Amino acid sequence: MSAAWIPVLCLGVCLLLLPEPAGSEGAVPIAITCFTRGLDIRKEKADVLCPGGCAPEEFSVFGNIVYASVSSICGAAVHRGVISNSGGPVRIYSLPGRENYSSVAANGIQSQTLSRWSASFTVTKGKSGTQEATGQAVSTARPPTGKRLKKTPEKKTGNKDCKADIAFLIDGSFNIGQRRFNLQKNFVGKVALMLGIGTEGPHVGLVQASEHPKIEFYLKNFTSAKDVLFAIKEVGFRGGNSNTGKALKHTAQKFFTADTGVRKGIPKVVVVFIDGWPSDDIEEAGIVAREFGVNVFIVSVAKPIPEELGMVQDVAFVDKAVCRNNGFFSYHMPNWFGTTKYVKPLVQKLCTHEQMMCSKTCYNSVNIAFLIDGSSSVGDSNFRLMLEFVSNIAKTFEISDIGAKIAAVQFTYDQRTEFSFTDYSTKENILAVIRNIRYMSGGTATGEAISFTVRNVFGPVRDSPNKNFLVIVTDGQSYDDVRGPAAAAHDAGITIFSVGVAWAPLDDLKDMASKPKESHAFFTREFTGLEPIVSDVIRGICRDFLESQQ
């Protein structure tokens, strides 16, 4: 009887295995790595052997029960409960592709969603081979066969000089059609390849604009150019109207979240491809994107000819959608043919971080100090309502060592810095400290408290790139002058919002507030009336910030 020799299995050492009789049912499982994907096994059914000790972050898993073939086989097996993290035999069955792979947390692994993929697989408990190893371990420094060992794939760090979180918003409307849609995908693939995608470089995702926007894959789904190119290739043409504004707004609001892979301190970018012109209003979407700190680039192809201008809602749609109307954020290609020469200039723009002016928003580029009245007339229970008011404003902002910063001072006749801008750099810590502020009780010297805050709280951050705001909350008349200290604060570049409760004189509130007074001074008869003012103050801060950036 002839024999089929089993390949030598090398994992640090080589074990010499006995030959397997031809046609045997007890085939030895194929040894794979933590990174081996379903698409790497080109068989309808195969037995594989997963190693032990794979770190959960090494697993990329898409789906549940039925997994996209781009998933790690061993990750899917652990997720399914077929094996534990100590590894073991797994049987894999190839399946056709499908849509809407679901995201499920199971057995310590969080699988991810994927809108569509061309092939799938499922896994069951595998069977160990019947052969036993014989002989002694052999060094694998130089395999006797002369063949190189297959290296475990390493995750590439990518282009560290081009850190950006980028969403490609492609045109999937009837405007572009199937043929040009495919040419568009080819161009996007070339751009993605040249960017240098990697764990420490740019991350990309893709959204398709048509009648209704569809997020095809998120930033966290793929961190290698090869996988991104696979994913782009699998995107199908949807058709419908080119509702680019709707898709841009959806992308700004839903795509860039911590859950979907956005990174702190990294520029957020949307590259919008428009073939012809959008079917809807894009100006409002551009405003929303800027508010969310997203840098919008428009790549326009085949601009409308004069005879078509009557069908365009707004001929200046490009200028109104981009981050800044300065020429940097707009890019034009005459058509989808011969586009290779346009790849490098676009990549250079996307990697020029110092030009990403819309990365700075009112939520991540402000210093906000709260000056809190702790006088005897407030009382302990009302003081807690004031702290709740402060917390509700503070938690809206993106607090971090490179983002928004919060400080608080309590005052009576004396002043006490509860915490400064540099004491805490996380939202959780800030909110915890605010909750634990102790009520002082005493008189009311608001003017002196303003001077103290300008000198001791804003003074140390005078060179900060963030815009400075002071929110004063008081319930009564000050025993000293407030006009002079407030004017000095205004001169120092500090915008003041004054919030009065109960017996706080309207004249004092207006004297302290920045101009225009009617949008920077607020009053309520009851402490419970502070809650509705929260949104007014937040909107005011954002309005003033955006005006300062013009």
N, C-alpha and C positions, 0 to 999 in steps of 0.2 A: 504493500500500500504506500502510495506517495505521501509525503509530508509537506505541510506549509510551515516554514519557520516563522515564529513570532518575532516581530521587531524587538530589539533591545530597548528597554525602558530606562531612561537616564534621568534621575532626579537627585543630583549631587553625587550619587554612586550608581553603578550599573549592575543590575542583577541578571545573571545568565539564566534564561528560562528554557525549559524543555520544549521541543517542537510540538506543534499542535497537529493532530491528524487532520488531513483535508476533509472538509465537510462537517467538522465537529460543530455541535450546537453550543459548546461552552467556550465561545470566543472570549479572549481576554479583553476587558474594556480598554478603550483608547485613553491614555493619560492626557488630560488637558490642564490648562492653567485657570486661575481665577478670572482671567480676562477673556477666555475663549467664548465667542458668541455663537448663537445658533446658525448664523449664516456661514460660519467657518466649517461646519460639518455638512458636507454635501451628500448626505444620504437620507433616504426616507425614514430609516430607523437605524439607530446606532446606540451602542453601549459605551459610556464614557466613565472615566474615573476622576472625580473632583478631588483636588488636594485639600488638606485641612489648614486651618489658620488664616484663611483669607479675611482681610479686614472688610467690614460692611461697606466702607466707602469705595472699595474696589469694584463693587457690583453696580452695574447699570442695568436696571430691570424695568421693562415697559409692559404693563398689562397685568392680568391676573388669570391664572389657570392656562389661558392661551396667551403666549408672550410673543412680542415682535421679535423677529430673528436677529435684530441688532442687540438684543438683551444678552447678558452674561448667562451661560447655561447653568453654572454653579450657583449664581445669584438667584436664578429662577427656581432652582431645586431647593435652596434653603427657604426662599419665600413660600414655595408650595408645601414645605414640610416634608419633602422627600428625603432630604438629608439634613444633618445639623451642620454647624460651622466646622466640625471636625472632618468634613468631607465624606467621600464614599462613592459607590457606584450609582450611576443614574442612566436611565434609558430615555432617549430623546426621540420624539416623533415629529417629523416635518409636517406642516399644515399650510394651507393657502394663506395669502395675505388678507387683511381685513381693515376695517375702520374702527376708530374709537377704542383703543386699548385703554383700559381703566387704571386708575391709581388706587392701590390698596396697601395698607400697612399690615404686614404679617411676618411673624417669626423674626422680628428685629430688623426687617428690611421694608423700606417705603418704596413701592414701585411707582413709576411715573406714567403720566398720560402720554399718548401719542395719537395724533389724529388719523394717521394712515401709514401702513407699511406693506411692502409687496410680498412678504413671506412671514410665517409664524411657526411656532413649535409649542409642544407641551412636554411635560416630563413626568415620569413615574419612577418607582423604585427599580434600580438596576440589579443585575445579577453579577456576582463576582465570578471571575474565570476559575476553572477547575484545576489549572496547572499550579504547581508550587515551585517557588524559586529554589534553585540548588546552587551550590558553590559559594564562593566568597565574593564580597563586594570588590569591584574593580574601580580604580581611580578614573575620573572622567576629565582630568585635565587635558588629555589628548586622546580622544576616542580612537580605538584601534581601527575602526572602519574608515577613518579619515574624513568623515562627514562632520560638518559643524553642528553643534547643538543649537536647537532653536531657542532663541532668547525669549524670556518672558517680556511681553510688550510693556513699555514704560509710557506713562502718561507724559506727553510733551508739555513743557512749561509755556511754549508759545512766545510771541513777540512781546517782551516785557515793556518795550518802549511804546506800545500801542494798546494800553489798557483801556478798554471801553466795553460797555454792554450795549450791543447793537441789535435793533429789530429791523429786518428788511421787510418793508410793507410793499408787496408786489401787486401789480394790477392783474386781476383775474376776471375782468369784465368782458362783455362782448365787444367793447371798443378795441381790445387788443387781439382777440381771437386766439384760436389754439396754436397756430404756427408761431406767431410772434410771442405768445406766452412761453413757448419752449425756448425761443431765443433769449427771452428775458431771464429764464431760469439759468441758462448757460452763462449769461453775463454775471448774475448774482453769484454763481458758483466760482467764477474766476476771481471776483472781488473777495469772497470768503477765503479762497486759497491764498491770495496774496497778503491778506491781513495778518496771517500768522496766528491762527486760533490755537489756544492752549490754556492750561489751568491758570497760568499767571499772565496770560495775554488777553486778547479780545475774546469775548463770548458772544455768540450770535444766536438769534432765533428768527422765525419767519411767520409773517401774518399775510393772509391773502385778502385783498379788498375786492368785493363784488357786490351783489345785492345786500348780503349780510357778511360782516367780517368773520374770518375764521383764523384762529391761532393754530398754525400747523405744527410748530414745536417751539419750546421755551429756551431761555438761556441755559438752564441747568441740564437740558436733555443731552447735549453733546459738547465735548470739550476737545475734540480733535477734528481737523479739517476733513479727514477721510469720512468720518461719520456724518458731518454736516453735508458734504457733497452727496452722500447716499440719500440723506433725508430730503434735500432739495430735489433730487431726481424723482423721488416718489410723490411729490406734490402734484395733485391732479387739478386740471382746469375746471373752474366752477361756473363761469359765465354770469350774466345778469348786468345790472347797471353798475357804473363805476362810482360807487358811493365812498369815495376816498375820505371825505370829511368824517363820515360815520366810523370808518375803519381807523382813522388816525386818533379820534377821540377814544375809541375802545382800546387801542394799543396803549395810549398814554395812561389810561386809568387802570387797566387790567393786566398788562404785560409785565410792567416793571415793579414787581413786588418781591419781598424777601423769599416768599414761598416758591416763586418761579425762578429764582436764581440771581436776582439783582444783587450787586455787591456794594458795600458802603464806600463812599468816596470815589467811586468810579463814574466817569461821565456816562449818562444815558442818552442814546442816540437812536433816532428813527430815520431810516433812509426810505423815502416814499418814491416809488416809481409810478409815473403817470404817463400813459400812452394816450395822447390827445388832451383831454380835459376831464375834470371830475363832474359827476352828475349832480352833486349836492354842494352845499356851502362848506367851504373848508376853513374859513376865517375863524369861526368859533372854535373849531378843533385845534387850530394853531394856538389860540389863547390858552385853552385847557392844557395843551402840551407844555407851554412855557410855565404855567403855574405849577405843573408837576416836575419841573426841572429837566424836561426832555429837549434835547437839541434836534430840531427837525431839519433834515436835508430834503430837498425836492430834486429828483432826477426826472426831468421832463424829456419826452421823446415824441417826435412828430408833432410840433406845436400846431394848433389850429390855423388853417389858412384863412385869408380874409373872408372868403365865402362862408366859412363855418363859425365865425365869431358871434353871429347872432344866436347860436345855440349854447354859447358859453355863459353861465350865470354871472361870472366875474372874471374878466380878462386878466385882472391882476392877482389871480388866485395864488400864484407862486410867491409873490412878495408878502402876501398876508398870512401864509402858512409857515414860512421858514422861521427859524429862531431869530435871526436878525436880517433885515433887508439891506445887506451890505455887499452882496455878490458872493460871499464865501459859502453860503448855505444853499445856493442854487447851482444846478449843473444841467447842461443840455446836451443831448445827443440827437443828431438828425434822424436816425433810424436805428433799427436793431441789427443791421448788417455791418460787419467789420468793426465791432465794438471793442476789440482787444486793446486798442490804443487808448481807450478811455478808462481802463481799469486802474492803472497806476495813479493818475491824477486824483481819482476819486478816493482811493485808499490813502493817499497822502493827506487829503482833507480830513478823513475820518480819524487819522492818527495825530492830528495837530490839536492836542488837548488845550493848549493855551487859548485857542480860538473858541472853545466850547462855552460861550457866554451864558447859555441858558441852563447850565448845570447849577448855577447859583439861583436859589429861589428864596421866597420869604420863609419857607419852612426849614431851610438848612443854612441860611446865611445871616442870621440875626442874633444879637445879644439882647435879652429881655430881662430887666431887673424889676422886681415887684417891691414897692414901698407900701408896707402894710400897717395900718393904724392899730395900735395895741392899747389905746387909751381906755380909761375906766368906763366910759359911756358905751363902749361896744358890748362888753359882757362876754363870758366864755362861750356860750352857745352860738351867739352871732359871729364870734371870732372864728369858730369852726366853719361857718358858712362862707366867711371870707377866704379861708384856706382852700375850701372846695372850689371857689371861684378861680383862685390862682392855679390850682391843679388842673382844672378843666382847660384853661388856656395853655398851660405849659405842655400838657400831654399831646397837644396838636402838632408840636414842632419836632423836627428830626434832631434830637439831642445827641451829640457825640463829640469826641475830641476834635473832629474836623468839621462839625456842623453847628447847629444852633446851641447857644449856651444860655443858662438860666441862673439868676441870682435872686436873693430875697433879703430885705432889711425890714425889721420891725421897729416902730418908733413910738415913743410917748414924748416926754421931755428929753429923754435919752434916746440913743439909737443903738441897735444891736444887729450886726451882720449875721444873719442866720446861716447863709452860705454864699460864697462868691462864685464868679463865673468859672473859676478853675478848680473848684473843690470836687465837683462830680461831673462825669462825662457820659452817664447813661440815664435814660428816662426813668428806669425803675428806681435808681438811687435818688434821683431828684424828687419823684413823687413820694417816696418813703420819708424823706427828710421834711418835706412840706407838711405831711400828715402829723409829724412829731414836733412841730414848732410849738413852744410853750407860750401861753398868753402872758404878757408883761403886766398890763394895767398901769395907768398913770395919766398924766396930762397930754396935751396935743401941741407939738411944735413941728409943724409940717415943713416950714421953710428951712429950718436947720437940718431937718432930716433929708431934704432934697440936696442941700450942699454936701452933707456927709456922704450921700450915695454917689454923687458925681465925683467926689474926691477919692473915696476909698473903694468903690466898686467899679466905676467906669474908668478911673484913672489908670489902673494896671493894664487895661486892655485898649488903651487909646490908639495903639497901632494895629488893632485887629481889623481884618478886611470886612468883618460883619457890620451890618448897620445896627446902631444902638437905639433901644426903646426903653422907656421907663413907664410903668403902669402904677399909678398911685391910687390906693383904695382907702378912703377915709369916711368917717361918719359925723364929723363935727367941724367947728370953726377952729382955725389955728390961732394960737396965742402969739404967733410972730408973723412977720411979713413973708408971703409966698411969692410975690411978683418978682422980686430981685433974684432969688435963687433959681426960679424957673427960667427967667430970661438967660441967666448964665448957663443953665443946662442946654437951652436951645442953641446958644452960641457955640457950645461944645459939640454940636452935631447930634444931640440926643432928642428924639421925638417923644413927647410926653402925652400919654392918655390919662385923664383924671376921671375917676369913678367915685361919685359921692352917694352916700346913703343917709337917710333920715334927716339929721340937722346940718348936713354939710352945705355951706352957703354956695349958691350958684356962681356968685362973683369970684370966689376963691377957685372954684373948679375951672372957670374960664381963664382966670389969670395964669393958672398952672399949665393949661392945655396948649398944645401946639396949634398952629393955624392950618386949615380953617377950624375955628373953635367948635363949631356945631358938629363936626365929625370926630372931634378928639375929646369932648367932655360929655359925660353921661351921669344921669341921676336916677335914683329909685327911692321910693319912700320906705320900702321894706327890704330887709336883708335877703329875703327869699326872691326879691326882684333882681338879684345879681345874675342869676342863671341866664336869662335871655340876653344879657349884655355880653356874655362870653363870645358869641359869634360876631357881634359888632366889633369888638376889639380885635379879634383875629382877622376879620376882613379889612379893618383899618390898617393893621400892621402890613398885610400883604399889599394893599393899595399903595401905601407909602413906600414900601420897598420897591415895587415895580416902577413907580414914578422916579425914584432915585436912580434907577438903572437906565433910564432913557437918555 
